[in-house]
Amino acid sequence: MAIDTQERLDADFFTGVEVENTPFKGIKHLFIVGVKHPDEIKDIAAQSGTKHLYFGTSQSFAPESDDDWNAWSEMIVPLLREGYVCILDYDVFYVEEVLEQGFDAFPNFVSMISVRLPHIDKFNSHATIKLDDTTWGHSNQGVWTHRLGSLQTDESFTPWHEYKGDEIVK
């Protein structure tokens, strides 16, 4: 049975096998909602038998202040240093700030950059996704464009019914 959206938002932690087509698909993860103490995370990860941690679960990554950013960093960095695989799921809006945190200096860090695009099946065949820069010539060597349909492959798709088997950690 799947955990519904409200249960996911109400939980602090849950465990489950990664179902999305990431480099870690099929591996058990500890999913963390919001900011928690690293020692608590380590204890629950040990009890759960996993070294794969998924932060920002249930779209809970939404820092608004320097204190918020520090709290996320103080949670994630110690776990990266200890060798945990740390995935951070965040909105594309936060890309520059996440890079500034220095997480990507760790080979065991994975950015899960979320681009929310509702009603994807209603666009016509000309719809194009543009990977752009903040302004012309700022930090990238150019832009990349992909027809939306070319990104919607069976290999990259995870239907909602696959999100099952997760267990809330009490």
Buried (B, 14 or more C-beta within 10 A) or exposed (E): EBBEEEEBBEBBBBBBBBBBEBEBEEEBBBBBBBBBEBEEBBEBBEEBEBBBBBBBBBBBBEBEEEEEBEBBBEBBBBBBEEEBBBBBBBBEEBEEEBEEBEBEEBEBBBBBBBEEEEEEEEEEEEEEBEEEEEEEEEEEEEEEEEEBBEEEEEEEEEEEEEBEEBEBBE
